Structure formats: C-alpha cells, structure tokens
Amino acid sequence: MRSDLTAHVRRNVGSNAIHQRQRGMSLVELMVGILVGLLVVMAASGSLAFFEAQRTTSLTGNAAMNSGMMGGYLLQRDLRNAGVGLFNTSQLSCTRLNVYFNGATRADGSAVAPVQIVDGGAGSDSISVFFADSVLGSAPLNMTRGITTAGENLHVSSSSGVQAGDVILIAGNAASDPCSVAQVTSVVAGATDVDLVRAGGGQWNPASPSAAFSNAPLYSAGGVVMRTGNNITWRNYSAAGGSLTARDQVTNTSVQVATNVLTLQAQYGVTDGISNIVRRWVNATDEWANPTPDLVTRIRAVRFSVIVRSARREIIRDTADECSTTTVAPSPWSDVAPLDLSADPDWKCYRYQVYASIVPLKNVVWSVTQ
C-alpha cells in the first residue's frame, strides 16, 4: 500500500510540473509575436498611405478638371452673346466707349469690340467680351435732331419700347466719336419726336459728361440710340497665379471662376473678307493686336484653351529617377506647338488637362450678312 501511495504522489507531482511548463509564452515566443505584429502593422500602414495618396491625387485631379470645365463653360457662354448692341445696319457702331458707373468714370474712350484678345506672348492671353443684355439692341432708334450740350435730351423718332430706367448706348455718325452709355430717366413725347431724358447724377449718368470724359460728343442728327436693357456686360477673362478670373469692367469687380489654371490661350478665327468661312486662326499680334473696324467684322469665331494642372505633385518616376507623370507638355490645340514649361523643373510631376472650344460669333455673322 505504501508503494501505491508513493506512485500516486509521483504522478501528481509530474502532472503539476507539466501544467506549470504549459502556462503562458516564453520570452522568445513573445518577441517573435511582437515582430510579426510590427511587420503586419508596417505593411498595413504602407498600404494605407499608398491608397490615401492615390485617393488624394484622384480627388485633386478631379477638382482641377471640374474647375477647368466650369471656367471654360462661363467663358463660352459669354462669347456666344458677344456683339449684341454693337452693330447698326451691318456696320460696327462703336470702336471706343465712354462709361460712367456709380460715381466713377469706368471707360474714357476705351477701345471696344464684340471680342478683344490681348496676346500674352509666352504667358497667358486675356479675353474681353462685350454685349447688351437686351436683343432690342439690334433695333436702333434714329436721332431726329442733334444735341447742343453733352447732357441734353436725346431726340428720337419714337420710343419703340424704351422705358424709364433702361440703359442705352448712343452712337454718332463721326468715326472719331466714342459711343456713350447712359440711362433713360424719363420719356417725354413731343409734337414731332420723342425726348429721352437722361438726368445727371444717377447710376449711369454723370452730373457733367464733359467733366467725366475727355471727349463727350455732341451727337448729330442721324446718330442712333440702342436699348441695352437694364445693364451691359463687358467682362474680361484672364489667368494669373493659378486662377482664371472674370473681371466686370463696368463695376470693376472680379470673381475667381476656376482654380489650378496654368494658362489661357485664345485666337481669332478670321475670314478672307469675301465669304463667311473661317480661313485661318491668328494670334492677337501685328495687325490683329488692335484690329480696325473692317478687321473686326472679319472675326467670325474665337477658339480658346483653358489648361489646368493637378494641385498635387505626384511621385511616379522613370528609371533615371525623374518625374514621369507627364512626359510631353500639353498643347492648346493640335495644330500648334506644345507649351514651353521648362522654367518649372518639376513640370513633369503633375497631370494636365486641356479644355479647348471653338465659339462662332453668331451675332457678328448675323449683323454683317444682313
């Protein structure tokens, strides 16, 4: 019996020793587990950082593209309206303009046309667009008598829908006379004609036109008055500092219409002076830098290109460890040379998108072919 008891004790002691050895992990096992966990965390963090970078790149690229599309759409919309109110019997009524607005002279004999492009050389171009807000601008009223003072009432054959509060454009017979923008404050019917009163001191009427402008014409009989509605649009688009900006040249206020813009490029589509077919595309240089009235009527279309760049610099590299996101510089149009971006050593690290459009100047076409 003693031997049985001894054997039983030995079995219990051995069993307890085995249980003690199986309790928890050894130091080596713990270190291996920590190492594996760190490797998993590092791999997961690297993957997360990679996919987050890809997501951010995609989002910024889409934002740049959407911004470029919106800026191009707004410019295209204005160009489609260009020229309303500037033509009279197939002739350009105005080549220079006087504008007074809210107590300040905004234009003092400044050059005006349906569309004006200023060539920026190696930089960005700018585009100015002018149009009346009323289609009745194409139905001018003839002046029956001349005026003897710059602020005198305008004597016209009939009011033809012109009402108090309407903004008008006055064009004279002499080529040297600038057109003037004014506001009708009242309409007075006379025995033989109608007087359009433009009392001084209002939003559009200076107290003294002679003091507001270097040349305040005394418009003679045969001049015309064109209704422009409640306003005129004279807007300039330009790109600088990564933004496409639209500046209202009447109110002198600016609005940013697109971001991440690299450049704005524009050209005139001109005819040969005989047909209405656009024969060639020209930059606003040489004779087209300040086109004569005859050349203005030959401009039948405008093509423009808004080129945007992604906001995020990417890290895609070639075998020489140089950026290879973009290997060929973008071109405004397929028939012109790519842009020279060599001034920026990192230009290949970005993505580019070109938004190009051709806009026929339908109001010019309809006016000069009447």
Secondary structure as the mmCIF struct_conf table of DSSP 4:
data_model
#
loop_
_struct_conf.conf_type_id
_struct_conf.id
_struct_conf.beg_label_comp_id
_struct_conf.beg_label_asym_id
_struct_conf.beg_label_seq_id
_struct_conf.end_label_comp_id
_struct_conf.end_label_asym_id
_struct_conf.end_label_seq_id
HELX_RH_AL_P HELX_RH_AL_P1 ARG A 2 GLN A 22
BEND BEND1 ARG A 23 GLY A 24
HELX_RH_AL_P HELX_RH_AL_P2 LEU A 27 ASN A 81
TURN_TY1_P TURN_TY1_P1 ALA A 82 GLY A 85
BEND BEND2 LEU A 86 LEU A 86
STRN STRN1 PHE A 87 ASN A 88
TURN_TY1_P TURN_TY1_P2 THR A 89 SER A 90
STRN STRN2 GLN A 91 LEU A 92
BEND BEND3 THR A 95 THR A 95
STRN STRN3 ARG A 96 PHE A 101
TURN_TY1_P TURN_TY1_P3 ASN A 102 GLY A 103
STRN STRN4 ALA A 104 ALA A 111
BEND BEND4 PRO A 114 PRO A 114
STRN STRN5 VAL A 115 VAL A 118
TURN_TY1_P TURN_TY1_P4 GLY A 121 ALA A 122
BEND BEND5 GLY A 123 GLY A 123
STRN STRN6 SER A 126 ALA A 132
BEND BEND6 ASP A 133 SER A 134
HELX_RH_3T_P HELX_RH_3T_P1 VAL A 135 SER A 138
BEND BEND7 ALA A 139 ALA A 139
HELX_LH_PP_P HELX_LH_PP_P1 PRO A 140 PRO A 140
STRN STRN7 LEU A 141 ASN A 142
STRN STRN8 MET A 143 MET A 143
BEND BEND8 THR A 144 ARG A 145
BEND BEND9 THR A 148 THR A 149
TURN_TY1_P TURN_TY1_P5 ALA A 150 GLY A 151
HELX_LH_PP_P HELX_LH_PP_P2 GLU A 152 ASN A 153
STRN STRN9 LEU A 154 VAL A 156
BEND BEND10 SER A 157 SER A 157
TURN_TY1_P TURN_TY1_P6 SER A 160 GLY A 161
TURN_TY1_P TURN_TY1_P7 ALA A 164 GLY A 165
STRN STRN10 VAL A 167 ALA A 171
BEND BEND11 ASN A 173 ALA A 174
TURN_TY1_P TURN_TY1_P8 ALA A 175 SER A 176
HELX_LH_PP_P HELX_LH_PP_P3 ASP A 177 PRO A 178
STRN STRN11 CYS A 179 GLN A 183
STRN STRN12 SER A 186 ALA A 189
BEND BEND12 ALA A 191 ASP A 193
STRN STRN13 VAL A 194 VAL A 197
TURN_TY1_P TURN_TY1_P9 GLY A 200 GLY A 201
BEND BEND13 GLY A 202 TRP A 204
BEND BEND14 ALA A 207 ALA A 207
HELX_RH_AL_P HELX_RH_AL_P3 PRO A 209 ALA A 212
BEND BEND15 SER A 214 SER A 214
HELX_LH_PP_P HELX_LH_PP_P4 TYR A 219 SER A 220
TURN_TY1_P TURN_TY1_P10 ALA A 221 GLY A 222
STRN STRN14 VAL A 224 GLY A 229
TURN_TY1_P TURN_TY1_P11 ASN A 230 ASN A 230
STRN STRN15 ILE A 232 ALA A 240
TURN_TY1_P TURN_TY1_P12 GLY A 241 GLY A 242
STRN STRN16 SER A 243 ASP A 248
TURN_TY1_P TURN_TY1_P13 GLN A 249 ASN A 252
STRN STRN17 THR A 253 THR A 259
BEND BEND16 ASN A 260 ASN A 260
STRN STRN18 VAL A 261 VAL A 270
BEND BEND17 GLY A 273 ILE A 277
STRN STRN19 ARG A 280 VAL A 282
BEND BEND18 ALA A 284 ALA A 284
HELX_RH_3T_P HELX_RH_3T_P2 ASP A 286 TRP A 288
TURN_TY1_P TURN_TY1_P14 ALA A 289 ALA A 289
BEND BEND19 ASN A 290 ASN A 290
HELX_RH_AL_P HELX_RH_AL_P4 PRO A 293 VAL A 296
TURN_TY1_P TURN_TY1_P15 THR A 297 ARG A 298
STRN STRN20 ILE A 299 ARG A 309
BEND BEND20 ALA A 311 ARG A 312
HELX_LH_PP_P HELX_LH_PP_P5 ARG A 313 GLU A 314
STRN STRN21 ARG A 317 ARG A 317
TURN_TY1_P TURN_TY1_P16 THR A 319 ALA A 320
BEND BEND21 ASP A 321 ASP A 321
STRN STRN22 CYS A 323 CYS A 323
BEND BEND22 THR A 325 THR A 325
BEND BEND23 VAL A 328 VAL A 328
BEND BEND24 PRO A 332 TRP A 333
TURN_TY1_P TURN_TY1_P17 SER A 334 ASP A 335
BEND BEND25 VAL A 336 VAL A 336
HELX_LH_PP_P HELX_LH_PP_P6 ALA A 337 LEU A 339
TURN_TY1_P TURN_TY1_P18 SER A 342 ALA A 343
BEND BEND26 ASP A 344 ASP A 344
TURN_TY1_P TURN_TY1_P19 PRO A 345 ASP A 346
HELX_RH_3T_P HELX_RH_3T_P3 TRP A 347 CYS A 349
BEND BEND27 TYR A 350 TYR A 350
STRN STRN23 TYR A 352 PRO A 360
HELX_RH_AL_P HELX_RH_AL_P5 LYS A 362 VAL A 368
TURN_TY1_P TURN_TY1_P20 THR A 369 THR A 369
#
